[in-house]
Amino acid sequence: MNKEKDRTSATDKLDAVLNYLNDNKDELDCFYGYGLQRNFSKPKEMTLTRREVTNILNKLYADGYLNLKMQGTESIAQNVDVAHYSINFNGEVLLQQGGYTKELEKENKKIRHMDIKDNLLVIFSIVAGVSTFGLLILGILNSFCD
């Protein structure tokens, strides 16, 4: 298996297909999913399997970034409609905001900040508990010393 392909993250793959559909939206109204190319250059060079491309198209559609249109194609019998995809405005906005990769980075950063806040809360709770216990002991000692 190709080592470069192994290093390609799922978010890079999603961004690559979405970028391709966005960059070529003026050439075709929509793209036949199974016939979509498998070599991509944005955000980095990669080659995907047909299965990966199909799964990515389904994910992009499920996430609301693609439109799906069932229509015939020249390579299949005319009576059979197949899935054709096109990027919608939500997909364009996602790309302008940095794509799935940037969205994942933002989410990870938010989680790290939440972890830091949780850790600080635990530390302050422990300090408050120890301080309260210390004040209790001082109060008891003070009552014995009077």
N, C-alpha and C positions, 0 to 999 in steps of 0.2 A: 504494500500500500504506500502511496505517496506521502512522505513526511510533511510536505507543505500543506497538503489537504488536511492532515491530522491536526494541524495548528489553526485551522480556520474555525473560528467560533460560530456558533449557531446565529448569533446576532449579526456577524459579518455576512453570513449567507443570506439572511433576511434582508439586510441592507443592500446587498449586491443585486438581488432580484428586483427589489423595489426601485433602486436607482436605474436599472436597465429599463423598466417599464416607464419610469418618469422621463428618462432621456430620449426615449423613442416614441413617446405618446403622440407626436405629430405625424409620424410615419404611418401608423395604423390606428384605427379606432380601438381595437382590442386584439389581444394576442391569444392564439390557440395554446392552451396550457401545455399539452403534451408535445407540441411542436416548438416550444420556446427554446431558444439557444441554451447551451450548457456551459459556455465559457463567458466569464464575467471579469470586468477590470476595475470596477468601483465597489467598495472602497479599496479593495486590493485584488490582485489577480487570483482567480480560482476557477476550477472546473467542478461542476456539480453533476451528479447522476440524474437521470430522468426522474427517478423516485424522489430524490431530494428536491428537485424543482417543483414537482407536483405537491409534495408535502408543504413546501414553503408557500406556494400559491394558495393552498388551502388555509394555512395559518394567517397569511396576510389578509385573505378574505374574511376569515372568522374574526380577526382583530378590527375589521372595519376600514382597512386601508385600500382595498380593491373593490371594484364592481365586478359582478359575474353576469355574463350574458350567455345563454344557451343558443347556439346557432350551428348550422352545418359548416362543413369544411370541404375543400376540394379533394383532400386526400382520403376522405371517408365517404361512404355512400350518402347520397343527398338526403335520405330519409332519417338520418341519425344526427341529432343535435349533440354537440360537445361543448364543454366549458371554454369560454373565452374570457380573458381577464383584462381589466384596464385599471390604472391607478385613479383614485378619486382624490378629492381635495384634502381629506384627512391624511392620505398617504403623502401628499406633497408637503403638508404642514409638518408631518413627522420627519421627513427628510430635511426640511429647513431647520429643524430643531436638533439635528445631528443623528437622526435615525434610531434604530433599536439599540445600537451600541452606546450612544450617549444617554439614552433613556435608562439603560441598565447601570451605567456609571452613576447617574443621579440617584437611582434607587439604592445602590450600594452605599453611596455617601450618606444618604438619609438614614440608612440602617446603622452605619457606624456612629453617626451623631446620636441616635437613639440609645445605642449601647453605652456611649460615654455618659449620657444623661442618667441612664439607669445605674451605672457604676457609681457616679457621684451621689445619687440619691441613697444608695446602699451605704456608702462611706459616711455621709452626713447622718444617716439614721443610727449607725453604730456609734458615732461620736456623741450624738444626742442621748442615746441609751446609756453609754458609759458615764457621761456627764450627769445624767439624772441619778444613776446609781451612786456616783461619787457624792452628790449633794445629799442623798438619802443617808449615806454613811456618816457624813459630816453632821447632819442633823441629829442622828442618834448619838454620836460621840459628844456633841454639844449638850444634849439633854443629860448625859451622864456626868459631864464635867460641871454642871451648874450646882 
